[in-house]
Amino acid sequence: MSYLFPTYARWDVTIKEAKGSWVTDENDKKYLDFISGIAVCNLGHANENVTAAVADQLTKYWHMSNLFHQPIQEEVAKLLVDSTEGDAVFFCNSGAEANEAAIKLARKHTGKTKIVTFLQSFHGRTFATMSATGQEKIQQGFGPLLETFQYLPYNDSNSLDELKDDVAAIMLEVVQGEGGVVPAQQEFLQKVTETCKRIGALLIIDEVQTGIGRTGKPFGYQHYEISPDIITSAKGLGSGLPVGAMIGKQSLIDTFGAGSHGSTFGGNPIAMAAAKATLTQIFEENFLKEVEEKSNYLLGKLNTVIGAHALVKEIRGKGLLLGIECKEQVGDIINQLREKQLLVLPAGPNVVRLLPPLTVSYDEIDLAIETIAGVFSTIEQSVGAQ
């Protein structure tokens, strides 16, 4: 009997330790981890710099109310501001909370209530962020959603023409992660920014999965010529410690004055120590250059080796957020890869999602490709024999 609510379809694997790109289960079986805690452990497991920073903070203090000044919050906020279009940061504990703050800020600043998001998006599971999510399966069973969200087709520039000046913000991911690893098209994002200007709406970019170096830049939107008003971040921000952030432009600062929003644990010094060590390493120019080089290598291998398989429909993504769209549902494929000691995720019913640590080695990439190719060949042979 479990004392937990069964909200997760858990695999029959119990991890006892993890280091770098590898995790070990209770039976001492090792797995190559191309999940990274769902784009969380961007520096791999148990990164030494993050471990040392957290251990040092633990000897000082663990928690203070946000009524007190905490210099480490300012240090982490500066790292984020210096690497984005933003000017100020609100700290929270998760991506859903960061998106919730963004929605509140946009509505309060504009005085309008409608938020436009996109089909197949994912923004969280609070009532507001669930309502913002353009996927019915996330929303089923919870009764009426918040009525102030409108969903448009992703990458459909023409659909933006219908929008009027009653919109507070347009909110999107530059790569839809949960929605199938679908990158935004340049012309679509340009049309989004033009539309925001035309109707007086803010542009919110949800970087919970695409941020913190995952795409080879500090944030995914920086691959495109756009300047968001609000950026949200979490996942990779704390290397596994719970931390989220909403980053906004100068013009929005006064809207979030004292008492307008808050979080008991937001900006917790332990999480801030992890975030500072994480950002200091990932935002270094040479580190991001290596991520880009590894991405090109992995994508090249996927296209030449995996793309040749009859099972594959398309390979797509950005940086080290990549997807293999298959011609059948991928549940069994993912199970077989796990049996071969490679951990990957689905992104919708037909896409295998790859999220290796940004510190992954070329040898580990080669091993993953070999494992995927082997499983695909086995499945194709079994189908051919039927």
N, C-alpha and C positions, 0 to 999 in steps of 0.2 A: 504493500500500500504506500502511495506517495502522499505527502502532506502539502503538495503544491497543486494549484489549479492547473489543469491540463491545457494551458493556452499555447503550448509549443508542441509540435510534432517531433519529439526528440529522437535522434538516432541512437542506436544501441552502442554508443561509444562513451566512455568516461575518461576524460583527460586528467592525468595526474601531474604532468609537468610540460613546460614548453620553453623553447629557446630558439631564437632566430626564426627560420622558416619551418621549423619542425615541432610537432607535438607528439607526446608519448602517452599511450593509454594505460589503464591499470594493469594490462597484461603485457606491458613493455613493448607493444607494437608501435612503431614509429610511422607517422604520416607526414607527407609534405603538404604544408598548409597553404592552399591557394584561396583561402577565405579571409584570413587575417582578422577574424572576429567581425566579419562583414565590413571591411575597409576601416577597421579601427586600429589594428596593430601595424601601422604603416612602417614603423621602424623594426618590425619583427617582434617576437616575444622576448620579454625581459631585457630590453635594451639597456646597456650598462649606464649610459648617461642619464636616462630617465630614472632608473633604479637608484642611482646615487643622489639625484636631486630630490626624489621623494623621501629617501631615508634621511637626508639632511633636514628637510622640513619637518619630519616626524619628531625630531629632537627639539624643535622650537615650539610650535603650537599647531593644533589640528583644526581648530575652528574658532572664528570670531564672528559676531554679528556684523552685517554690512553697515552698521552705524559707525564702525571704526574704519579709519584709513588703513589700507593694506597695500604697501608698496608693490608687492609682487603682482597684484592685479593690474596696476599701472604698467608694469614691465611687460606683461603678456599682451595687454591691450595695445601697447606701442608696437610690438612685433606684428600684430594683426593689421593695425592701421597703416604701418609702413609698407605692408605688402598688398594693400588693396586700395580701392577708391574711397574708403571710408575715413571717418574722423573720430568716431567714438564707438565704444563697445559696451554691450550689456551681457554679463555672464549669467549662465544658467547651468542646467545639468544634462541636457539631452538635445537632440535635433528637433524633436517635437516641441520642446519648450522654446527653442530658438525661433522656430517658425511661428509658434503662438505669439511670441513677443513681436515678431515682424508684422503679423496680421493686426495686432492691437495698435502698434505704432502707425501703420499705414492708415487705419481707420480714424484714429485720433487726429493725426496730422492733416488729413485731407477733409475731414468732416463728412466723408462718404463711406458707404458700407459695403458696396459690392467688390468682391475680389475675383479676378479671372484666373483660372488655372487650366490645366490641359488633361485630356483623356490619357489614361495609363500613367499619370503622375503618382508619386507617393510623397507625402509631406508629414506623416505621423499618424498617431492613433488617439490623440486627445479629441474632444468633440470638434473644435475648430479645425485642427489639422486633418482629421478624418474627413470632415466636410470639404476641405480643400483638395483632398486626394481624389483623382479621377478614376477610381476603380470601385466598381460595385461590390466586389467580394470583400473589401475592407469595411464597407458601410452596412452590410446586411445584418439585420437583427437588432439594430439599435434605435429604431423608431425614426421620427422626423429629424433630418439633419438641419444644420444652420442654413437658412434660406438665401444667404447673401453671397453664394458662390456660383459661378458660371463656368462650365467646362467647354473648351474648344478643342478641335483636333490639333494635335502636336505637329509642328512643321508645316502647317497649312496657313500660309500668309493671307490668303483671301478671306479666311474666317475672321480676321482681325478688323476687317472693314466695317462690320456691323456694330462695333463697340461705340458707345456714346460717352458723354462726359460725366456719367454717374458712377464710373469705375474708380475705386480708390487705388487699386494696384493690380498689376499683372505679375503673377508668381510662377516661376518655372525652374526646372533643372536643365542645365546645359547638356547633360547626358541623363536620360531617364534610366536609372539603375534598376529598380524593382520592376519597372515597366518594360524590360526587355533589352537593356543596354542599347538605347537608341540615342545617338548624338543629335544635337540641334544642327540645323543647316544655317550657314552664315546669313543667307538672305532672309531667312525666317526671323533670326534674332535682330537683324537690322530693322525689319518691319515692326517687330515688337517695340523697339526703342522709339521708332517714329510714331507709333500709335500712342505710346505713353505720353509723348510730348503733345500730340494732337488732342488728347482727351484729358490732360492734366492728371495722369495717374502715375504712381510710383512704380519702379521696376524692382521686384524682389527676386534675387537669385538664390535658390536653395542649393547650397554647396555642402550639405551634410555628408554626402557620399563622394562627391567629386573634388572636395577641397583638400587642403593640407598635403599638396604635392602629388595626389593620386593620378593626375593627368599629365604630370611633368612640369606644371607651373604651380605657384602657390594655390591658385584657385582656377577652376575650370573655365570660368567666363573669360579669363585672360587670353584664351586662344582666339577670342572673337573681339571685334572692335566695338565693345559696348561698355557702358559705365553705369552699373546698377546703383540705385539709391540705398538699397538694403541687401546685405549678404548674410546668410545664415551658415553656421558651421557647428560641427560636433564630431562624432565618430573618431577620426584620426587625430583630433585636436589634443587628446590626453593620453594617447598610447594605451588605452584600456581603462583609465580612470574616468569616471563620468563627468563630462564637462561639455557645455555648449556655449555658443556665443552668437549674438546678433550684432552686426557691424553696420553702422549707418553714417550717412553724410552729415556735414556740418549743419545744414538747414533743418535737420530733424532733431537736433539735440534738445532744444527748449521744449519740444513736445513731450519728451519723457523726463519731466521734472520730478522733484521729490514727491513720493507717494503715488506716482502714476503706475508703477509696476515694481515688482520685487521678487526675490527668491531667497529663502532661508539659506540654502546651501550653495547658491550661485556664487562663483568666485572663491570657493573653498580653497584654502591655501595649499592643501595637499594636491588637489587637482591642478591648481595654478603652477605648482612646482613641476608637475608632469608636463603641463602644456608648454611652459617656458623651455624646458629641455628638449621637448619634441620639436617646437618651432625653430629653435636655434639651430638644430641639425638639419631639418628638412628644408628650411628656407635659404640655406646656403647655396650659392649659385652652382658650384660644382656638383653638389648632391642632386639638384634638380636636372642638371645636364645628364647625369648618369641614369636617372629615371627615364628620361626621354630616350636615351640610347638603348636601355633595356626594353622599353616599350617597342621601339622599332624592331629590335631583334625578335621579341616574342611574337609580334604581329606578323613579321616576315615568316617565321616558322609556322605559325597558324595558317597563313595563306598557302604556303607551299606544301606543307606536310598534311595538315588536317583538312584544308580546303579541298584537297584532291579526293576526299572520301565521298562516296555516294550519299551518305547520311547527312551531309552538311548542305545547308541552304545558303547561309551568309555568315561572314565573320565581320564584326564591327566593334566600335568602341573608341576610346581615347585614353592614352597613357597606359596605366596598368589597371584599367577598368575595361575589360574586354568580354565580348559575348560570342558564343558559337551558336547560331540559330540552326536547329536541326529540323528534319522533315518529319519528325515524330516527337512525341512527348519525351522529356529527358529524365524523368524520375528514375527509371531503371539504369540509364547511363550513369547518373550521379552515384547510384548505389554501387555499380560495378567499379567505378573509379575509386570509391572509398575502399572497396575490398582490395583494390590494387594499391592502397595506401596513398592516394591523392585526394585531398579534400577540395571540393568545388561546390558551388551553389547553383540553384536555378534562378532565372529571372523571367518569371512567367512560365507557362507550360512547356515551351519549346526551346528555351535558350539556356545553355550552360554558361554560367558567369564565372570569370576568372578574376580574382582579387589577390594576387600575391603580395607579400610585403614589398615595399619599395626597395628594401635591402636584398631582395632575392638575387642569387648568383646566376651566372650564365649556365653553370652545370645543373643547377636546380631547374632552370627553364627547360633545358634539354631533357631532363628526366621527366618533367611534366608532359612535354610534347610526346615523348616516347610512350608514356603511359596512356595518354588520350588516344593516340594512334592505335595502340594495341587493343584497347577496349572497342573502339569504333570498328576495327577489322573483325574482331570476334562477333560483334552484333551483325555486321553486314554478311559475314559467312553463314551465321545461323539463319538469317532471313533467306539467303540464297539457297540454303539446303531444304527449305520448307516447300 
